Amino acid sequence: MTDNPHHLATPSGKPRARSLAIAFDGTPGPFNAITDVAGVAVGYATLISGDGPLVVGEGPVRTGVTAILPRPRPELATPVFAGVFSQNGNGELTGTHIIEETGAFNFPITITNTHSCGVTRDGTLRWMQRELPAAIDSAWGLPVAAETYDGFLNDINGHHVGFEHVAQALDGAGSGAIEEGSVGGGTGMITFGFKAGSGTASRIVAWQGRAYTVGAFVQSNFGKRHNFTIRGLRVESELTEPAIREATLRAEKGSIIAIIATDAPFLPHQMKRLARRVPLGVAMTGGFGYHSSGDIFLAFSTANPAAALAPSGRIANADFIPDVDIDPFFDAVIQTVEESILNALVANEDMTGRDGNFVPALPKAWLKDRFG
């Protein structure tokens, strides 16, 4: 049976992992993306310019912003039940304190490079003031903003991400098929010594005659080549080349941010349980949470909007799937995270950045020979 064309390539025609006959567990949604969760949208601003020696403030620039809207634009002030989990805290995801306290957050999510995380957080507040001023005119906002490090390829200290790029990513956020690879916040990212960045996948989970969706989005920037694993195959001996070429010493500064979305009705403690399963999907590819890696994960549910907005003075009611039935959703998280990481690697090309530092793409010919 021919796979869904959206599962095989991105909108611009970049290959996805399934196009190379890599087999995965579970049933993907129509776009095999986090946007299969109704109401969730993704947008990018991608900044690529300049070549040659690093001149701080001028470039070369290899960075960007990713925006994820957890609800349709008019409903962004409505909280979503959520949970967070940090496998290794050498990184940042803002808004975690209120999520831990209340089990919810609102407003869009942004992901960018380490030194622009504050800009995207503040840019989200500016954008919300423009789009939904009533939501923050007499209240406060604590947006979720996350980061991974792109300084091997990008002029990270040049602070090239501005409020206008945050607005571009938020304004351009859409549903359906989305781009992957070196786009948005993932533009300058590296995984297992190969070019990586933004990746996504989804799964359909059946429960009591209903079909629910679990979607993942990753900004993938972690891992050592000798641990790299594709569907259980340890590939170190077969993929020592092509290798990174560095004019500037490359310190180990990898991280992964993963966002899990679902339309299944779960309570905040259950969303935290889903977030705790993300590291298992990362480990399926050979990510082991090393010291310098910021491995931080957020899961949210779009269900129960009325309960999330419950007014004072009334009993609030929320639906939820019992904990004893949660295992298939754990499977879906692990499966989507694994595939998202591999999609970020496959939907990519070689990149040269600051000082001529070079990161190769995962070789497509080798993948076809090995898995085709």
Secondary structure per residue as TSV (DSSP state, phi and psi in degrees):
chain	resnum	aa	ss	phi	psi
A	1	M	-	360.0	132.6
A	2	T	-	-70.9	131.4
A	3	D	-	-71.2	155.8
A	4	N	-	-54.8	129.6
A	5	P	H	-59.0	-28.3
A	6	H	H	-68.0	-22.6
A	7	H	H	-78.9	-18.9
A	8	L	H	-97.9	-25.2
A	9	A	B	-150.3	154.7
A	10	T	-	-78.5	170.5
A	11	P	T	-56.2	-29.3
A	12	S	T	-88.0	-0.8
A	13	G	-	96.7	5.3
A	14	K	-	-69.5	140.1
A	15	P	B	-69.5	148.1
A	16	R	-	-109.0	169.9
A	17	A	G	-58.7	-37.0
A	18	R	G	-66.8	-22.1
A	19	S	G	-69.3	-17.5
A	20	L	G	-102.5	18.5
A	21	A	T	67.6	21.3
A	22	I	-	-75.5	122.6
A	23	A	-	-91.4	138.7
A	24	F	-	-126.0	159.6
A	25	D	S	-84.7	155.3
A	26	G	S	85.6	171.9
A	27	T	-	-109.8	115.2
A	28	P	-	-76.4	159.6
A	29	G	-	-76.8	-178.1
A	30	P	S	-55.3	-37.6
A	31	F	S	-107.9	-2.2
A	32	N	S	49.7	50.7
A	33	A	S	-148.9	161.4
A	34	I	G	-59.1	-24.9
A	35	T	G	-73.3	-4.0
A	36	D	G	-68.8	-18.7
A	37	V	S	-77.2	116.3
A	38	A	T	-55.7	132.8
A	39	G	T	92.6	-15.0
A	40	V	-	-85.9	134.7
A	41	A	E	-132.4	151.8
A	42	V	E	-130.3	137.8
A	43	G	E	-139.6	159.5
A	44	Y	E	-134.2	151.8
A	45	A	E	-126.9	123.6
A	46	T	E	-116.3	126.8
A	47	L	E	-117.8	109.9
A	48	I	E	-132.7	118.2
A	49	S	E	-160.6	152.2
A	50	G	-	79.4	157.9
A	51	D	-	-146.2	166.9
A	52	G	S	92.2	-156.8
A	53	P	S	-62.7	147.3
A	54	L	-	-68.1	128.7
A	55	V	B	-126.6	106.0
A	56	V	T	-58.6	127.5
A	57	G	T	97.2	-16.7
A	58	E	T	-114.4	-34.4
A	59	G	B	137.0	-166.9
A	60	P	-	-62.7	151.2
A	61	V	E	-112.4	125.5
A	62	R	E	-142.8	78.9
A	63	T	E	-155.2	-169.3
A	64	G	E	166.1	-167.2
A	65	V	E	-136.4	137.0
A	66	T	E	-111.6	136.3
A	67	A	E	-120.1	133.9
A	68	I	E	-123.5	119.4
A	69	L	E	-96.0	117.7
A	70	P	S	-77.7	-16.4
A	71	R	S	-139.4	164.1
A	72	P	-	-55.6	151.5
A	73	R	G	-48.0	-47.2
A	74	P	G	-67.2	-14.2
A	75	E	G	-108.5	13.6
A	76	L	T	-67.1	-19.1
A	77	A	T	-80.2	-13.4
A	78	T	S	-77.0	122.1
A	79	P	-	-63.5	156.3
A	80	V	E	-115.8	136.6
A	81	F	E	-62.4	138.3
A	82	A	E	-152.8	162.6
A	83	G	E	-146.3	150.0
A	84	V	E	-124.2	153.6
A	85	F	E	-147.4	131.7
A	86	S	E	-109.6	111.9
A	87	Q	E	-74.9	-39.8
A	88	N	E	-146.7	121.6
A	89	G	E	-88.9	26.0
A	90	N	S	-85.5	60.5
A	91	G	S	-175.1	-168.1
A	92	E	-	-141.5	137.8
A	93	L	B	-143.9	108.0
A	94	T	T	-74.1	160.9
A	95	G	T	85.7	1.8
A	96	T	H	-68.0	-30.8
A	97	H	H	-65.5	-43.7
A	98	I	H	-73.6	-28.9
A	99	I	H	-66.0	-42.5
A	100	E	H	-64.2	-35.3
A	101	E	H	-77.1	-44.3
A	102	T	H	-112.2	-11.8
A	103	G	S	71.8	27.5
A	104	A	E	-160.4	161.8
A	105	F	E	-150.3	165.7
A	106	N	-	-136.2	178.2
A	107	F	S	77.7	166.3
A	108	P	-	-69.5	162.7
A	109	I	E	-103.4	139.1
A	110	T	E	-124.9	149.6
A	111	I	E	-134.7	134.8
A	112	T	E	-152.9	-159.2
A	113	N	E	-85.3	164.4
A	114	T	G	-55.5	-42.0
A	115	H	G	-88.6	3.4
A	116	S	G	-115.9	7.0
A	117	C	H	-59.7	-41.2
A	118	G	H	-67.0	-35.2
A	119	V	H	-63.5	-44.2
A	120	T	H	-71.1	-33.3
A	121	R	H	-61.4	-51.3
A	122	D	H	-68.0	-35.0
A	123	G	H	-63.7	-33.5
A	124	T	H	-63.6	-41.6
A	125	L	H	-64.2	-40.5
A	126	R	H	-62.9	-42.2
A	127	W	H	-66.4	-41.3
A	128	M	H	-64.6	-36.4
A	129	Q	H	-63.0	-34.8
A	130	R	H	-74.6	-43.4
A	131	E	H	-85.4	-43.0
A	132	L	-	-135.0	66.7
A	133	P	H	-58.5	-31.3
A	134	A	H	-64.1	-23.3
A	135	A	H	-71.6	-24.0
A	136	I	H	-130.4	1.6
A	137	D	T	-60.8	-38.6
A	138	S	T	-123.0	25.1
A	139	A	S	-139.3	-157.7
A	140	W	-	-136.6	163.7
A	141	G	-	-130.1	138.9
A	142	L	-	-128.9	75.4
A	143	P	-	-66.4	154.8
A	144	V	E	-85.6	122.1
A	145	A	E	-134.8	134.5
A	146	A	E	-130.6	167.6
A	147	E	E	-151.1	155.5
A	148	T	E	-139.5	162.7
A	149	Y	-	-89.3	128.4
A	150	D	-	-122.2	22.3
A	151	G	T	-70.6	-10.4
A	152	F	T	-71.8	-32.6
A	153	L	T	-108.8	-23.3
A	154	N	S	-114.3	149.3
A	155	D	-	-74.3	75.4
A	156	I	G	-67.1	-29.3
A	157	N	G	-84.7	0.4
A	158	G	G	-84.1	-10.8
A	159	H	-	51.4	58.5
A	160	H	-	-82.6	-17.8
A	161	V	-	-78.8	124.0
A	162	G	-	-119.9	174.6
A	163	F	H	-57.6	-33.1
A	164	E	H	-65.4	-30.9
A	165	H	H	-75.8	-34.5
A	166	V	H	-61.9	-46.1
A	167	A	H	-62.7	-38.3
A	168	Q	H	-61.1	-45.1
A	169	A	H	-65.8	-42.6
A	170	L	H	-68.6	-44.0
A	171	D	H	-63.2	-34.6
A	172	G	T	-88.7	0.9
A	173	A	-	-63.4	132.4
A	174	G	B	-143.7	171.1
A	175	S	S	-94.6	-173.1
A	176	G	S	78.8	-156.1
A	177	A	S	-68.4	141.3
A	178	I	-	-129.3	158.0
A	179	E	-	-73.6	158.1
A	180	E	-	-138.6	170.7
A	181	G	B	94.6	-132.9
A	182	S	S	-86.9	67.5
A	183	V	-	-134.5	154.0
A	184	G	G	57.6	-143.0
A	185	G	G	-60.5	-21.1
A	186	G	G	-83.1	3.2
A	187	T	T	-56.1	-42.8
A	188	G	T	-104.2	23.0
A	189	M	-	-96.1	157.0
A	190	I	E	-134.4	139.6
A	191	T	E	-138.6	124.6
A	192	F	T	55.9	31.9
A	193	G	T	77.0	12.1
A	194	F	E	-119.8	158.7
A	195	K	E	-67.0	130.5
A	196	A	-	-138.1	-147.7
A	197	G	-	141.2	-115.4
A	198	S	E	-95.6	133.6
A	199	G	E	-148.7	155.9
A	200	T	E	-151.3	161.2
A	201	A	E	-167.0	166.8
A	202	S	E	-146.5	163.7
A	203	R	E	-140.3	146.6
A	204	I	E	-97.0	130.5
A	205	V	E	-119.3	123.2
A	206	A	E	-89.8	134.6
A	207	W	E	-148.7	118.9
A	208	Q	T	50.9	47.3
A	209	G	T	77.9	4.4
A	210	R	E	-114.8	152.2
A	211	A	E	-111.6	120.2
A	212	Y	E	-111.4	158.8
A	213	T	E	-116.6	137.3
A	214	V	E	-119.6	126.0
A	215	G	E	-124.3	147.6
A	216	A	E	-124.6	148.2
A	217	F	E	-133.9	131.4
A	218	V	E	-123.3	146.3
A	219	Q	E	-108.9	103.1
A	220	S	E	-99.9	121.9
A	221	N	E	-157.7	57.1
A	222	F	-	-148.4	173.5
A	223	G	-	93.5	149.4
A	224	K	-	-107.0	141.6
A	225	R	G	-53.9	-39.0
A	226	H	G	-69.4	-12.5
A	227	N	G	-97.9	-8.5
A	228	F	-	-59.0	129.1
A	229	T	E	-134.0	130.6
A	230	I	E	-118.4	111.4
A	231	R	T	49.3	46.1
A	232	G	T	88.0	-7.8
A	233	L	E	-93.4	115.3
A	234	R	E	-76.5	117.4
A	235	V	-	-103.1	8.2
A	236	E	G	-53.3	-49.3
A	237	S	G	-67.8	-22.3
A	238	E	G	-97.5	-14.4
A	239	L	-	-131.4	44.3
A	240	T	-	-70.6	-25.5
A	241	E	-	-124.3	152.8
A	242	P	S	-72.1	151.6
A	243	A	-	-115.3	159.8
A	244	I	-	-61.5	140.0
A	245	R	B	-117.1	126.1
A	246	E	-	-127.4	127.9
A	247	A	S	-89.1	-28.5
A	248	T	S	-107.4	131.4
A	249	L	-	-53.6	128.8
A	250	R	-	-97.3	107.2
A	251	A	-	-79.8	155.7
A	252	E	-	-75.8	105.5
A	253	K	-	-138.4	46.5
A	254	G	-	-88.5	160.1
A	255	S	E	-159.1	165.8
A	256	I	E	-142.0	131.7
A	257	I	E	-108.9	132.2
A	258	A	E	-128.4	134.6
A	259	I	E	-114.6	124.3
A	260	I	E	-109.8	129.7
A	261	A	E	-123.2	146.4
A	262	T	E	-149.4	153.6
A	263	D	-	-99.0	2.8
A	264	A	S	-71.5	140.6
A	265	P	-	-77.7	109.0
A	266	F	-	-132.8	151.8
A	267	L	-	-87.1	166.1
A	268	P	H	-55.2	-40.4
A	269	H	H	-64.4	-30.0
A	270	Q	H	-74.6	-33.3
A	271	M	H	-65.4	-37.1
A	272	K	H	-64.3	-36.3
A	273	R	H	-64.6	-39.7
A	274	L	H	-63.0	-43.9
A	275	A	H	-60.7	-33.5
A	276	R	H	-68.5	-18.3
A	277	R	T	-87.3	-10.3
A	278	V	H	-56.4	-44.7
A	279	P	H	-57.4	-25.7
A	280	L	H	-69.2	-36.4
A	281	G	H	-68.4	-38.7
A	282	V	H	-62.7	-43.7
A	283	A	H	-63.8	-28.9
A	284	M	H	-60.0	-25.7
A	285	T	T	-97.5	-5.9
A	286	G	T	105.7	16.2
A	287	G	-	-90.5	124.5
A	288	F	-	-118.2	15.5
A	289	G	-	64.0	48.9
A	290	Y	-	-66.9	168.4
A	291	H	T	-50.9	-46.8
A	292	S	T	-86.3	2.5
A	293	S	-	-93.6	123.0
A	294	G	E	-88.3	103.9
A	295	D	E	-111.3	95.2
A	296	I	E	-129.2	133.4
A	297	F	E	-134.2	139.8
A	298	L	E	-128.2	133.4
A	299	A	E	-124.9	138.3
A	300	F	E	-140.3	156.6
A	301	S	E	-119.6	134.3
A	302	T	-	-85.6	-3.3
A	303	A	-	-74.9	168.8
A	304	N	-	59.4	43.4
A	305	P	H	-63.3	-34.3
A	306	A	H	-65.8	-39.2
A	307	A	H	-67.6	-37.3
A	308	A	H	-66.1	-24.9
A	309	L	T	-103.9	15.9
A	310	A	-	-52.3	127.8
A	311	P	-	-77.9	165.8
A	312	S	T	-67.1	146.5
A	313	G	T	88.4	4.0
A	314	R	S	-132.1	152.9
A	315	I	-	-71.5	131.1
A	316	A	-	-96.2	142.9
A	317	N	-	-120.7	134.8
A	318	A	-	-134.3	137.2
A	319	D	-	-80.8	151.1
A	320	F	-	-159.2	145.6
A	321	I	-	-76.7	135.0
A	322	P	-	-60.7	148.5
A	323	D	G	-56.6	-33.2
A	324	V	G	-67.4	-13.4
A	325	D	G	-107.9	15.6
A	326	I	-	-85.0	-14.7
A	327	D	H	-56.0	-43.2
A	328	P	H	-60.9	-26.7
A	329	F	H	-76.3	-32.4
A	330	F	H	-60.5	-46.0
A	331	D	H	-54.2	-45.8
A	332	A	H	-63.3	-40.2
A	333	V	H	-61.6	-49.7
A	334	I	H	-62.0	-44.0
A	335	Q	H	-64.6	-43.3
A	336	T	H	-71.3	-35.7
A	337	V	H	-66.5	-45.7
A	338	E	H	-57.6	-48.5
A	339	E	H	-68.8	-35.6
A	340	S	H	-60.3	-43.2
A	341	I	H	-62.5	-45.3
A	342	L	H	-67.4	-34.8
A	343	N	H	-63.3	-40.3
A	344	A	H	-61.2	-33.8
A	345	L	H	-77.7	-42.9
A	346	V	H	-72.6	-39.6
A	347	A	S	-81.4	56.8
A	348	N	-	-150.4	166.5
A	349	E	-	-136.1	167.0
A	350	D	-	-53.8	148.4
A	351	M	E	-139.7	134.8
A	352	T	E	-112.1	135.5
A	353	G	-	-131.4	-140.2
A	354	R	G	-55.7	139.0
A	355	D	G	59.2	16.1
A	356	G	G	80.8	7.9
A	357	N	-	-56.6	133.8
A	358	F	E	-123.5	133.9
A	359	V	E	-124.9	122.0
A	360	P	-	-80.1	157.3
A	361	A	-	-81.5	153.7
A	362	L	-	-60.4	125.1
A	363	P	-	-66.1	118.7
A	364	K	H	-69.0	-37.2
A	365	A	H	-63.1	-41.8
A	366	W	H	-63.5	-42.3
A	367	L	H	-61.6	-42.4
A	368	K	H	-63.1	-42.2
A	369	D	H	-66.5	-37.0
A	370	R	H	-82.1	-34.4
A	371	F	H	-116.2	-14.6
A	372	G	-	-72.7	360.0
